[in-house]
Amino acid sequence: MAKTRQTLLVTEKPSQAKNILPHWQEHFPDDEITQFHTPPIGSFRFRLPRDLPLSSVPIIADPILERRPPGVIQPPGVSPFDGDFGALARAADHIVCATGFDPAGCRNFLDLMTQYRVETPLSEISWLALRAEDATSVTAGIAKNLHADNPEFARMAAIGQARQYFNHLYLVNALPVFGLALRAAGIDPTGKFSFLSKYTLQMLLLLARLEPGPLLWKELIKLMVKDPGSQDRSQIGSPMSREAIVSWLWGSGCLTRQDQDGPVRYVLSDRGRRLAGLIHKDCFDPHLSSRLEGWGETWPASKPAIERYVRTFFGKEKRFLLRKV
């Protein structure tokens, strides 16, 4: 009689596990499966300093991660971060990484391994590398017998880690710097619209430069996909974030409806122009997504380049803003 193998299956959604489990059990009928779900946004968030004064900008510091509170509401269909990953991983005979086939998914899995100090070698962890979850794709992914020490896994995880580092530096500098700009533009810096994300900023500055006239909501989304300010097809945001970017601009009052017959169209409002006018011209970076990709391809050697970018970006904006307000 075959010995039962305790297998931990790590996915981002319960639906993924539902699609994978029957095929895994068909290949490995003696496995006893434990499921662990980690949200696509990551199992951890940045632990921020209590005080982020404007005088300390530009701030350069390595991120400190902390577990997201259990039960935090996620978008529909997405599971909360659940369970003690460390205990589950150490009790398992085998671990299967089935998080997203993308930089965030690979980095999220490594974050779990690092933060919970799980010492299982990546060469012993199965990686399904699924681009789709239909039966054919799942069966093929299992048959490939890839592991988490695969070069493609490492490449995508590095891109995710470079983005994570940049996002942390952007966050700790943007809170004090753009908090002042938001307040000056009439937006509550402690409310629902208190954080000006990197791509929301770029969309605001693009609209201020182009002045494209009244656009449908879907045309605003399309503008980010085919960023006319970029020469290398660098896009603004991601398919998941673009709706939220336009919603932020509308909800914060940076967009206004244009009165006319037919479908509702939007233009930059006086508040939007005022906020854009508080941003240094060199903060407009239509190639940011391509730049992040490049930093990821050479991470961690690219770490000093990220730090130089952040120092220059926020140093210029801080001096410019203090002259304006």
Secondary structure as the mmCIF struct_conf table of DSSP 4:
data_model
#
loop_
_struct_conf.conf_type_id
_struct_conf.id
_struct_conf.beg_label_comp_id
_struct_conf.beg_label_asym_id
_struct_conf.beg_label_seq_id
_struct_conf.end_label_comp_id
_struct_conf.end_label_asym_id
_struct_conf.end_label_seq_id
HELX_LH_PP_P HELX_LH_PP_P1 ALA A 2 THR A 4
STRN STRN1 ARG A 5 THR A 11
BEND BEND1 GLU A 12 LYS A 13
HELX_RH_AL_P HELX_RH_AL_P1 PRO A 14 HIS A 27
TURN_TY1_P TURN_TY1_P1 PRO A 29 ASP A 30
STRN STRN2 ASP A 31 HIS A 37
TURN_TY1_P TURN_TY1_P2 PRO A 40 ILE A 41
BEND BEND2 SER A 43 SER A 43
STRN STRN3 PHE A 44 PHE A 46
BEND BEND3 ARG A 50 ARG A 50
HELX_RH_3T_P HELX_RH_3T_P1 LEU A 54 SER A 56
HELX_LH_PP_P HELX_LH_PP_P2 VAL A 57 VAL A 57
BEND BEND4 PRO A 58 PRO A 58
HELX_LH_PP_P HELX_LH_PP_P3 ILE A 59 ILE A 59
STRN STRN4 LEU A 65 ARG A 67
HELX_LH_PP_P HELX_LH_PP_P4 ARG A 68 PRO A 69
TURN_TY1_P TURN_TY1_P3 PRO A 70 GLY A 71
BEND BEND5 PRO A 75 PRO A 75
TURN_TY1_P TURN_TY1_P4 PRO A 76 GLY A 77
HELX_LH_PP_P HELX_LH_PP_P5 SER A 79 PHE A 81
BEND BEND6 GLY A 83 GLY A 83
HELX_RH_AL_P HELX_RH_AL_P2 PHE A 85 ALA A 91
BEND BEND7 ASP A 93 ASP A 93
STRN STRN5 HIS A 94 CYS A 97
BEND BEND8 THR A 99 THR A 99
BEND BEND9 PHE A 101 ASP A 102
HELX_RH_AL_P HELX_RH_AL_P3 PRO A 103 GLN A 115
TURN_TY1_P TURN_TY1_P5 TYR A 116 ARG A 117
HELX_RH_3T_P HELX_RH_3T_P2 LEU A 122 GLU A 124
BEND BEND10 ILE A 125 ILE A 125
STRN STRN6 SER A 126 TRP A 127
BEND BEND11 ARG A 131 ARG A 131
BEND BEND12 ASP A 134 ASP A 134
HELX_RH_AL_P HELX_RH_AL_P4 ALA A 135 LYS A 144
TURN_TY1_P TURN_TY1_P6 ASN A 145 ASN A 145
STRN STRN7 HIS A 147 HIS A 147
TURN_TY1_P TURN_TY1_P7 ALA A 148 ASP A 149
HELX_RH_AL_P HELX_RH_AL_P5 PRO A 151 ALA A 185
TURN_TY1_P TURN_TY1_P8 GLY A 186 GLY A 186
TURN_TY1_P TURN_TY1_P9 PRO A 189 THR A 190
BEND BEND13 GLY A 191 GLY A 191
TURN_TY1_P TURN_TY1_P10 LYS A 192 PHE A 193
HELX_RH_AL_P HELX_RH_AL_P6 LYS A 198 LEU A 210
BEND BEND14 PRO A 214 PRO A 214
STRN STRN8 LEU A 215 LEU A 216
HELX_RH_AL_P HELX_RH_AL_P7 TRP A 217 VAL A 225
TURN_TY1_P TURN_TY1_P11 LYS A 226 LYS A 226
TURN_TY1_P TURN_TY1_P12 PRO A 228 GLY A 229
BEND BEND15 GLN A 231 ASP A 232
HELX_LH_PP_P HELX_LH_PP_P6 SER A 234 GLN A 235
BEND BEND16 ILE A 236 GLY A 237
TURN_TY1_P TURN_TY1_P13 PRO A 239 SER A 241
HELX_RH_AL_P HELX_RH_AL_P8 ARG A 242 GLY A 251
TURN_TY1_P TURN_TY1_P14 SER A 252 GLY A 253
BEND BEND17 CYS A 254 CYS A 254
STRN STRN9 LEU A 255 GLN A 258
BEND BEND18 ASP A 261 PRO A 263
STRN STRN10 ARG A 265 LEU A 268
HELX_RH_AL_P HELX_RH_AL_P9 ASP A 270 ALA A 276
TURN_TY1_P TURN_TY1_P15 GLY A 277 LEU A 278
BEND BEND19 ILE A 279 ILE A 279
HELX_RH_3T_P HELX_RH_3T_P3 LYS A 281 CYS A 283
TURN_TY1_P TURN_TY1_P16 PRO A 286 HIS A 287
HELX_RH_AL_P HELX_RH_AL_P10 LEU A 288 GLU A 297
TURN_TY1_P TURN_TY1_P17 THR A 298 SER A 302
HELX_RH_AL_P HELX_RH_AL_P11 LYS A 303 LYS A 324
#
